[in-house]
Amino acid sequence: MNSLLDQVGGAQFVNRTVSEFYQAIGRQLTSYDIGEHRKQQSRQAQFLSHALSIQPEPDRSSRASFLAKGLNPALFDALLEYLEARMLELGFSWQLSTHLVETASRLYGGCEQDLSIAC
């Protein structure tokens, strides 16, 4: 069985979609915010790729917790909304897009909350 990551086109799809999201919100950012958002963009793409990979890890795995550390919760939620809508625009099924978002949300929510801090 293919992983969710494989079903959407791999890490390239995730990286491209996260980049599109940050380009869309980037018009509203100050120069300071842009530097912080570059960090968020990289971290979020890594976290999503990890969350959707073939071998999901326990919610409190060190890798998941490491990647969740420093993610801005509001930006992560906004990214998931964007990702779900973008997948539907691209012709992915509603079931796949919903499953993908729920999987990523569940892993993020299962990480220790004190690690999920805003930058």
Secondary structure, 3 states (H helix, E strand, C coil): CCCHHHHHCHHHHHHHHHHHHHHHHHCCCCHHHHHHHHHHHHHHHHHHHHHCCCCCCCCCCHHHHHHHCCCCHHHHHHHHHHHHHHHHHCCCCHHHHHHHHHHHHHHHHHCCHHHCCCC
